[in-house]
Amino acid sequence: MKIIYFLLMICCLSGCYMVDANLPRPNAEYGHRSKQTIAVTAGSGFRKPGVHHVPRGTTLRQFLKSAQILPKGGWQHFDMSSVNSGCRLKQFHNGQRTGFLSRGKPSEKQFDTILEDGADVAVLMYNW
């Protein structure tokens, strides 16, 4: 009887591992590269992780809507209230590394940050 419980526990744990949202995903590309676009990488916390080619002048707010973040506690439609658990932006501007790490919901100024080519965006603790 103990072996049956042990095997059930192993199956349950391996099943949880198979559907874990934190597993690495293949690098996908969205959009087409052109002179009018920049490449922005969507890291953890997105339904569409990978490289997104977005128009120049795109703000963080616009990018979060287009890359579709994973909302806390479900798969409902995206709204800005879903970004209440932190956001990280890393990018270079005129040769200087810029960006921010917000532990809570980003400020309006951070949401309105214009993304640069090669920016890296992640939504932190999206699944807890």
Helices and strands as residue ranges (DSSP letters): H 2-18, E 28-30, E 37-42, E 50-55, H 60-67, G 80-82, E 87-93, E 96-102, H 108-111, E 119-123
